């Protein structure tokens, strides 16, 4: 797991855990970004019309 740091155009800072699953037979990767702290989780929940804590596919 890697830790990432991003800043949104609004100035909101996000701290994200990045998990990568390698799929060598298909030469593909599945990348999952998860909030690393409560403040980031709240910021992610405010990004769209969704219930807090629910899974979001992009």
Helices and strands as residue ranges (DSSP letters): E 2-7, E 13-23, E 28-35, H 38-45
